[in-house]
Amino acid sequence: MVANDSSTDATAAIAVQGGARVVDVGKRQIAGARNAGARAGTGDEILFVDADTHVSAALVGQALEALRAGAVGGGARVTFHQAVPPWVRVFMAVFTPLYFGLGRWAAGCFVFCTRAAFEAAGGFDEGTYAGEEIHFSRALKRQGRFVILREWVATSPRKVENRTFWEMMRINLDVMRKAGLAARITRREDAGFWYEDRR
């Protein structure tokens, strides 16, 4: 299942050629696209994967094994599938244990859950334009056991590869100010980092 949220390239055609079912969304919103994809599917186990993210067979196997062992959902630690500047590697070395170890939240590029837990949690909050994966992780945790897998997921560094350390610090501080203690952004105009053309 591919949720095609207003793409202007050949995404939908390529997906169909590859044998995928495509659902056109037209929301231009991460949470809305994920919900539309999940609700158009029919399986009891759901894996959300961003278009710029690579998942291995081992990662998928661990996710399914966790669900079949009683977990309601989870995520995986994140690395990049391309080279990144040294400052990004340092940032990730600090970010990873805090986000995945202390917070135990799923990264937006890879989240998995049972359909029952997805429905009980109410899906992704469509009043959220950034930080929806943290909100969803918290909602899943209220349904049962939530796990961070041993296997890592590889995603694109597109958001950081053309930015300096100081530019990213400014963006992160601005995001933290707008998101507040809720750790989510509820106005589209405050979520330019995720929705702007420079991506």
Backbone as JSON, one array per atom type, in Angstrom:
{
  "sequence": "MVANDSSTDATAAIAVQGGARVVDVGKRQIAGARNAGARAGTGDEILFVDADTHVSAALVGQALEALRAGAVGGGARVTFHQAVPPWVRVFMAVFTPLYFGLGRWAAGCFVFCTRAAFEAAGGFDEGTYAGEEIHFSRALKRQGRFVILREWVATSPRKVENRTFWEMMRINLDVMRKAGLAARITRREDAGFWYEDRR",
  "N": [[0.85, -1.18, 0.0], [0.67, 2.14, -0.95], [0.61, 5.39, 0.12], [-0.15, 8.11, -1.59], [0.56, 11.24, -1.37], [-0.19, 13.88, -2.83], [2.01, 13.92, -4.6], [4.24, 15.06, -7.19], [5.76, 13.8, -8.99], [6.8, 10.7, -10.51], [5.88, 8.9, -8.64], [3.42, 7.49, -8.02], [2.93, 6.02, -10.39], [5.24, 4.42, -10.55], [4.93, 2.93, -8.22], [2.6, 1.48, -8.79], [3.51, -0.01, -11.0], [5.28, -1.61, -9.65], [3.61, -3.31, -8.37], [2.18, -2.4, -6.21], [-0.64, -1.26, -4.31], [-2.17, 1.85, -4.69], [-3.17, 4.63, -2.84], [-4.65, 7.68, -3.22], [-4.16, 10.69, -1.55], [-3.98, 13.6, -0.95], [-3.74, 15.46, 1.14], [-1.46, 16.75, 2.01], [-0.09, 16.36, 4.41], [1.64, 14.74, 6.96], [0.64, 13.06, 9.06], [-2.02, 12.68, 8.19], [-1.64, 11.38, 5.73], [-0.44, 8.97, 6.52], [-2.49, 7.86, 8.09], [-4.48, 7.54, 6.13], [-3.32, 5.64, 4.43], [-3.09, 3.45, 6.2], [-5.76, 2.95, 6.83], [-6.79, 2.25, 4.4], [-5.69, -0.17, 4.0], [-5.77, -3.75, 4.73], [-4.61, -5.56, 6.41], [-3.63, -7.14, 9.56], [-1.35, -6.29, 10.75], [0.66, -3.44, 10.74], [3.03, -1.52, 9.02], [4.62, 1.51, 8.89], [6.38, 3.29, 6.55], [8.56, 5.76, 5.42], [8.9, 7.36, 2.2], [11.54, 7.89, 1.52], [13.1, 6.08, 2.85], [14.97, 3.18, 3.71], [14.29, -0.17, 4.31], [15.33, -3.19, 5.77], [15.16, -6.77, 5.19], [15.62, -8.07, 7.56], [14.89, -6.15, 9.45], [12.12, -5.86, 9.0], [11.38, -8.47, 9.61], [12.02, -8.57, 12.38], [10.2, -6.69, 13.36], [7.7, -7.88, 12.79], [8.0, -10.21, 14.27], [8.1, -9.14, 16.87], [5.51, -8.07, 17.12], [3.98, -10.39, 16.91], [4.75, -11.59, 19.18], [3.44, -10.27, 21.1], [3.79, -7.5, 21.4], [2.42, -4.2, 21.0], [3.31, -2.32, 19.27], [6.0, -0.32, 17.82], [9.34, 0.88, 17.04], [12.43, 1.79, 15.37], [15.94, 2.42, 15.76], [17.7, 5.06, 14.03], [19.71, 5.45, 11.14], [21.71, 6.89, 8.46], [21.44, 6.51, 4.9], [23.28, 7.61, 3.27], [26.39, 9.44, 3.06], [27.1, 11.79, 5.69], [27.68, 15.11, 7.04], [30.35, 15.64, 9.48], [29.38, 16.92, 11.83], [26.74, 16.11, 11.96], [26.93, 13.4, 12.53], [27.95, 13.55, 15.12], [25.84, 14.86, 16.4], [23.8, 12.91, 16.11], [24.88, 10.89, 17.67], [24.44, 11.86, 20.19], [21.7, 12.39, 20.17], [20.43, 9.9, 19.61], [20.58, 8.01, 21.94], [19.03, 9.53, 23.72], [16.51, 10.01, 22.48], [15.6, 7.46, 21.52], [16.41, 5.74, 23.55], [15.92, 6.93, 26.18], [13.44, 8.36, 25.76], [12.1, 6.43, 24.27], [10.65, 6.43, 21.82], [9.16, 6.04, 18.57], [10.77, 6.7, 15.46], [9.66, 8.93, 12.92], [10.08, 7.97, 10.31], [9.88, 5.22, 10.38], [7.55, 3.24, 11.73], [5.72, 0.81, 13.51], [2.83, -1.28, 14.13], [0.05, -3.1, 15.59], [-3.1, -3.55, 13.94], [-5.27, -3.4, 15.65], [-4.21, -1.96, 17.83], [-3.57, 0.42, 16.52], [-6.14, 1.38, 15.83], [-7.26, 1.59, 18.41], [-5.63, 3.53, 19.49], [-6.37, 5.65, 18.02], [-5.15, 6.3, 15.67], [-2.78, 8.38, 13.85], [-2.47, 11.7, 15.06], [-4.31, 14.04, 13.45], [-4.41, 16.69, 13.93], [-1.91, 17.47, 14.24], [1.13, 18.64, 12.89], [3.82, 18.21, 12.96], [5.93, 16.07, 14.81], [4.17, 14.08, 15.17], [4.78, 11.39, 15.36], [5.81, 11.05, 17.91], [3.61, 11.63, 19.53], [1.94, 9.56, 18.63], [3.46, 7.33, 19.39], [3.31, 7.57, 22.18], [0.56, 7.2, 22.51], [0.29, 4.56, 21.62], [1.78, 3.24, 23.57], [0.08, 3.35, 25.71], [-1.6, 1.33, 25.08], [-0.26, -1.03, 25.38], [2.68, -3.14, 25.27], [5.53, -1.58, 23.98], [8.11, -1.46, 21.64], [11.61, -0.91, 20.87], [13.44, -1.83, 18.18], [16.28, -4.07, 17.63], [17.56, -3.98, 15.17], [18.58, -1.45, 12.84], [17.1, 1.32, 11.03], [17.49, 2.78, 7.81], [17.6, 6.02, 6.58], [16.99, 8.98, 4.54], [19.34, 11.71, 4.45], [18.38, 14.15, 3.7], [17.28, 16.4, 4.94], [19.28, 17.55, 6.38], [21.63, 17.63, 4.92], [22.25, 19.85, 3.31], [22.48, 21.9, 5.04], [23.92, 23.97, 7.6], [25.56, 23.38, 10.79], [24.9, 25.44, 12.59], [22.63, 26.52, 11.43], [20.86, 24.37, 11.66], [20.75, 24.2, 14.45], [19.44, 26.59, 15.05], [16.97, 26.1, 13.8], [16.1, 23.83, 15.27], [15.87, 24.89, 17.87], [13.87, 26.75, 17.43], [11.78, 25.05, 16.67], [11.46, 23.58, 19.07], [10.58, 25.63, 20.74], [8.11, 26.28, 19.56], [6.79, 23.84, 19.65], [6.66, 23.18, 22.36], [5.92, 21.71, 25.6], [4.29, 19.66, 24.8], [5.52, 18.52, 22.67], [4.88, 18.62, 19.93], [3.82, 20.05, 16.84], [1.17, 22.08, 15.99], [0.26, 23.77, 14.04], [0.24, 24.35, 10.62], [1.74, 26.41, 9.46], [3.86, 26.66, 11.18], [5.44, 24.55, 10.65], [7.34, 24.49, 8.62], [9.86, 23.33, 8.15], [9.34, 20.67, 7.66], [7.5, 20.73, 5.56], [8.19, 22.52, 3.61], [9.58, 23.53, 0.37], [12.32, 23.11, 0.23], [13.69, 20.33, 0.53]],
  "CA": [[0.0, 0.0, 0.0], [1.41, 3.4, -1.02], [-0.21, 6.59, 0.29], [0.42, 9.11, -2.48], [0.03, 12.5, -0.86], [0.02, 15.04, -3.7], [3.31, 13.91, -5.26], [4.21, 15.62, -8.54], [6.68, 13.02, -9.82], [6.25, 9.42, -11.0], [5.72, 8.01, -7.49], [2.25, 6.62, -8.13], [3.12, 5.11, -11.52], [6.28, 3.45, -10.18], [4.34, 2.04, -7.22], [1.68, 0.57, -9.49], [4.34, -0.92, -11.78], [5.89, -2.55, -8.71], [2.59, -4.18, -7.82], [1.57, -1.83, -5.01], [-1.92, -0.56, -4.4], [-1.94, 3.26, -4.4], [-4.31, 5.41, -2.39], [-4.36, 9.11, -3.36], [-4.58, 11.33, -0.3], [-4.25, 15.01, -1.2], [-3.82, 16.23, 2.38], [-0.18, 17.44, 2.28], [0.13, 16.25, 5.85], [2.24, 13.44, 7.27], [-0.29, 12.26, 9.85], [-3.15, 12.33, 7.36], [-1.22, 10.39, 4.73], [-0.25, 7.68, 7.19], [-3.81, 7.33, 8.45], [-5.19, 7.12, 4.92], [-2.71, 4.39, 4.0], [-3.45, 2.38, 7.14], [-7.2, 2.65, 6.77], [-7.08, 1.62, 3.12], [-5.16, -1.52, 4.05], [-6.65, -4.75, 5.34], [-3.84, -6.47, 7.26], [-3.68, -6.97, 11.02], [-0.06, -5.71, 11.17], [0.89, -2.25, 9.91], [4.35, -0.91, 9.06], [4.67, 2.8, 8.21], [7.74, 3.55, 6.06], [8.62, 6.93, 4.56], [9.35, 7.07, 0.84], [13.0, 8.03, 1.39], [13.66, 5.22, 3.88], [15.27, 1.82, 3.31], [14.1, -1.16, 5.37], [15.9, -4.49, 5.42], [14.32, -7.93, 5.51], [15.82, -8.34, 8.98], [14.1, -5.18, 10.21], [10.71, -6.26, 8.87], [11.23, -9.71, 10.38], [12.01, -8.26, 13.81], [8.94, -5.99, 13.68], [6.62, -8.87, 12.8], [8.23, -11.1, 15.41], [7.72, -8.42, 18.08], [4.05, -7.99, 17.16], [3.43, -11.72, 17.15], [5.1, -11.96, 20.54], [2.58, -9.54, 22.03], [3.96, -6.04, 21.39], [1.4, -3.48, 20.25], [3.95, -1.5, 18.26], [7.37, 0.08, 18.12], [10.12, 1.58, 16.02], [13.82, 1.38, 15.26], [16.92, 3.51, 15.71], [17.86, 5.55, 12.66], [20.98, 5.87, 10.56], [21.5, 7.46, 7.14], [21.94, 5.66, 3.84], [24.29, 8.36, 2.53], [27.35, 10.12, 3.93], [26.63, 13.04, 6.29], [28.77, 15.9, 7.62], [30.76, 15.19, 10.82], [28.55, 17.45, 12.92], [25.51, 15.31, 12.0], [27.28, 12.16, 13.24], [28.06, 13.89, 16.54], [24.48, 15.12, 16.86], [23.08, 11.64, 16.21], [25.45, 10.13, 18.79], [23.8, 12.39, 21.4], [20.26, 12.3, 19.99], [19.93, 8.52, 19.58], [20.24, 7.46, 23.26], [17.99, 10.32, 24.38], [15.22, 9.83, 21.82], [15.19, 6.06, 21.47], [16.67, 5.08, 24.82], [15.18, 7.56, 27.27], [12.05, 8.6, 25.36], [11.53, 5.2, 23.68], [9.67, 6.81, 20.81], [9.47, 5.63, 17.21], [11.06, 7.77, 14.5], [8.58, 9.01, 11.94], [10.36, 7.25, 9.07], [9.55, 3.8, 10.51], [6.72, 2.93, 12.89], [4.89, -0.37, 13.25], [1.86, -1.56, 15.18], [-1.08, -3.94, 15.19], [-4.26, -2.76, 13.54], [-6.09, -3.17, 16.84], [-3.6, -0.87, 18.6], [-3.73, 1.63, 15.71], [-7.51, 1.86, 16.0], [-7.47, 1.98, 19.81], [-4.88, 4.77, 19.72], [-6.98, 6.71, 17.23], [-4.27, 6.63, 14.54], [-1.95, 9.58, 14.04], [-3.28, 12.88, 15.34], [-4.31, 14.91, 12.28], [-4.25, 18.06, 14.37], [-0.46, 17.63, 14.42], [1.86, 18.77, 11.63], [5.17, 17.7, 13.19], [5.96, 15.43, 16.12], [3.06, 13.13, 15.25], [5.27, 10.06, 15.74], [5.94, 11.02, 19.37], [2.23, 11.54, 20.02], [1.44, 8.22, 18.32], [4.2, 6.4, 20.26], [2.71, 7.68, 23.52], [-0.77, 6.6, 22.45], [0.47, 3.11, 21.53], [2.27, 2.75, 24.87], [-1.08, 3.18, 26.59], [-2.3, 0.12, 24.68], [0.5, -2.23, 25.73], [4.15, -3.14, 25.18], [6.07, -0.84, 22.84], [9.51, -1.87, 21.59], [12.57, -0.37, 19.91], [14.1, -3.02, 17.66], [17.75, -4.13, 17.59], [17.96, -3.58, 13.82], [18.43, -0.02, 12.56], [16.5, 1.69, 9.75], [18.31, 3.78, 7.11], [16.77, 7.02, 5.91], [17.69, 10.02, 3.78], [19.8, 12.87, 5.23], [18.04, 15.32, 2.89], [16.94, 17.57, 5.75], [20.47, 18.14, 7.02], [22.83, 17.59, 4.09], [22.55, 21.17, 2.75], [22.36, 22.89, 6.11], [25.05, 24.02, 8.53], [25.27, 23.07, 12.18], [24.24, 26.58, 13.25], [21.29, 26.63, 10.88], [20.06, 23.33, 12.28], [20.53, 24.57, 15.85], [18.4, 27.61, 15.06], [15.71, 25.43, 13.46], [15.69, 22.98, 16.39], [15.43, 25.74, 18.99], [12.59, 27.32, 17.03], [10.8, 23.96, 16.75], [11.22, 23.3, 20.49], [9.77, 26.73, 21.28], [6.75, 26.18, 19.03], [6.17, 22.57, 20.05], [6.39, 23.22, 23.79], [5.98, 20.45, 26.35], [3.53, 18.63, 24.09], [6.44, 17.95, 21.67], [4.25, 18.51, 18.62], [3.44, 21.31, 16.22], [-0.24, 21.95, 15.61], [-0.09, 24.72, 12.98], [1.04, 24.08, 9.41], [2.68, 27.5, 9.22], [5.03, 26.49, 12.06], [6.11, 23.28, 10.31], [8.0, 24.65, 7.32], [11.0, 22.43, 8.03], [8.83, 19.39, 7.13], [6.61, 20.86, 4.41], [8.68, 23.5, 2.63], [10.14, 22.94, -0.84], [13.73, 22.75, 0.41], [13.73, 19.05, 1.19]],
  "C": [[0.89, 1.24, 0.0], [0.41, 4.54, -0.88], [0.46, 7.7, -0.5], [-0.18, 10.46, -2.15], [0.49, 13.67, -1.71], [1.4, 15.07, -4.35], [3.17, 14.43, -6.68], [5.18, 14.89, -9.47], [6.01, 11.71, -10.23], [6.01, 8.42, -9.87], [4.58, 7.0, -7.69], [2.43, 5.59, -9.24], [4.14, 4.03, -11.2], [5.72, 2.44, -9.18], [3.42, 1.02, -7.87], [2.46, -0.46, -10.3], [4.99, -1.99, -10.9], [4.89, -3.46, -8.03], [1.89, -3.65, -6.58], [0.18, -1.27, -5.32], [-1.68, 0.87, -3.95], [-3.24, 3.92, -3.95], [-3.9, 6.89, -2.48], [-4.98, 9.86, -2.18], [-4.92, 12.8, -0.5], [-4.36, 15.87, 0.04], [-2.6, 17.13, 2.61], [0.06, 17.49, 3.78], [0.58, 14.84, 6.18], [1.24, 12.54, 8.01], [-1.47, 11.79, 9.0], [-2.82, 11.28, 6.32], [-1.05, 9.02, 5.36], [-1.59, 7.06, 7.57], [-4.56, 6.81, 7.24], [-4.64, 5.8, 4.42], [-3.12, 3.23, 4.88], [-4.9, 1.98, 6.99], [-7.62, 2.05, 5.43], [-6.58, 0.18, 3.07], [-6.1, -2.47, 4.78], [-5.93, -5.67, 6.32], [-3.97, -6.17, 8.74], [-2.4, -6.37, 11.57], [0.3, -4.6, 10.2], [2.31, -1.75, 10.12], [4.29, 0.39, 8.25], [6.13, 3.08, 7.83], [7.71, 4.76, 5.16], [9.23, 6.58, 3.21], [10.86, 7.12, 0.67], [13.76, 7.13, 2.37], [13.84, 3.8, 3.36], [15.06, 0.88, 4.49], [14.65, -2.5, 4.89], [14.91, -5.6, 5.76], [14.43, -8.25, 6.99], [14.98, -7.41, 9.85], [12.62, -5.55, 10.17], [10.45, -7.52, 9.68], [11.16, -9.47, 11.87], [10.71, -7.58, 14.22], [7.8, -6.99, 13.77], [6.77, -9.84, 13.98], [7.8, -10.45, 16.71], [6.2, -8.35, 18.22], [3.44, -9.34, 17.5], [3.78, -12.27, 18.53], [4.34, -11.13, 21.57], [2.78, -8.05, 22.1], [2.83, -5.4, 20.6], [2.0, -2.63, 19.14], [5.37, -1.16, 18.65], [8.02, 0.81, 16.97], [11.53, 1.04, 16.0], [14.72, 2.61, 15.29], [17.24, 3.83, 14.26], [19.31, 5.86, 12.33], [20.68, 6.43, 9.18], [22.08, 6.55, 6.07], [22.87, 6.4, 2.88], [25.23, 9.01, 3.54], [26.76, 11.44, 4.44], [27.82, 13.81, 6.84], [29.11, 15.41, 9.03], [29.87, 15.68, 11.94], [27.25, 16.66, 13.06], [25.78, 14.01, 12.76], [27.38, 12.41, 14.73], [26.68, 14.12, 17.13], [23.72, 13.82, 17.07], [23.59, 10.79, 17.37], [24.84, 10.58, 20.11], [22.29, 12.16, 21.33], [19.73, 10.88, 20.17], [19.64, 7.96, 20.97], [19.15, 8.23, 23.99], [16.62, 10.02, 23.8], [14.73, 8.39, 21.91], [15.39, 5.32, 22.78], [15.83, 5.63, 25.96], [13.71, 7.76, 26.92], [11.35, 7.34, 24.89], [10.36, 5.53, 22.77], [10.11, 6.26, 19.45], [9.83, 6.87, 16.38], [9.96, 7.77, 13.44], [8.81, 8.19, 10.69], [10.04, 5.77, 9.15], [8.83, 3.56, 11.83], [5.91, 1.68, 12.55], [3.95, -0.62, 14.42], [0.84, -2.59, 14.68], [-2.23, -3.03, 14.77], [-5.14, -2.44, 14.75], [-5.54, -2.02, 17.66], [-3.73, 0.45, 17.85], [-5.12, 2.22, 15.92], [-7.78, 2.34, 17.42], [-6.78, 3.3, 20.13], [-5.47, 5.95, 18.95], [-6.15, 7.12, 16.03], [-3.38, 7.81, 14.87], [-2.87, 10.79, 14.19], [-3.2, 13.86, 14.16], [-4.41, 16.39, 12.64], [-2.79, 18.41, 14.58], [0.23, 17.66, 13.07], [3.33, 18.39, 11.76], [5.22, 17.18, 14.62], [4.86, 14.4, 16.28], [3.52, 11.74, 15.66], [5.46, 9.94, 17.25], [4.56, 10.86, 20.01], [1.68, 10.13, 19.81], [2.14, 7.17, 19.18], [3.6, 6.39, 21.67], [1.35, 7.0, 23.56], [-0.67, 5.08, 22.38], [0.92, 2.53, 22.87], [1.12, 2.55, 25.86], [-1.86, 1.92, 26.26], [-1.56, -1.16, 25.08], [1.99, -2.06, 25.53], [4.61, -2.53, 23.87], [7.57, -1.08, 22.8], [10.32, -1.06, 20.58], [13.44, -1.54, 19.47], [15.63, -2.92, 17.72], [18.26, -3.62, 16.25], [17.71, -2.09, 13.62], [17.76, 0.18, 11.21], [17.36, 2.8, 9.13], [17.42, 4.74, 6.34], [17.63, 8.08, 5.25], [18.14, 11.16, 4.7], [19.4, 14.19, 4.57], [17.75, 16.58, 3.7], [18.17, 18.26, 6.34], [21.63, 18.32, 6.06], [23.19, 18.95, 3.49], [22.43, 22.28, 3.77], [23.59, 22.83, 7.01], [24.59, 23.63, 9.94], [24.48, 24.2, 12.83], [22.83, 26.79, 12.71], [20.36, 25.59, 11.5], [19.79, 23.62, 13.76], [19.42, 25.6, 15.96], [17.03, 26.99, 14.79], [15.21, 24.61, 14.64], [15.19, 23.78, 17.58], [14.06, 26.35, 18.69], [11.48, 26.27, 17.12], [10.45, 23.66, 18.2], [10.35, 24.38, 21.11], [8.32, 26.6, 20.83], [6.03, 24.93, 19.5], [5.82, 22.54, 21.53], [6.49, 21.85, 24.44], [5.24, 19.33, 25.66], [4.37, 17.93, 23.03], [5.75, 17.71, 20.33], [3.84, 19.89, 18.13], [2.04, 21.17, 15.64], [-0.69, 22.97, 14.55], [0.82, 24.48, 11.79], [2.1, 25.16, 9.19], [3.92, 27.44, 10.1], [5.87, 25.27, 11.69], [6.79, 23.34, 8.95], [9.15, 23.7, 7.09], [10.57, 21.1, 7.4], [8.1, 19.55, 5.8], [7.11, 21.83, 3.33], [9.3, 22.78, 1.42], [11.59, 22.48, -0.67], [13.8, 21.47, 1.22], [14.24, 18.0, 0.25]]
}
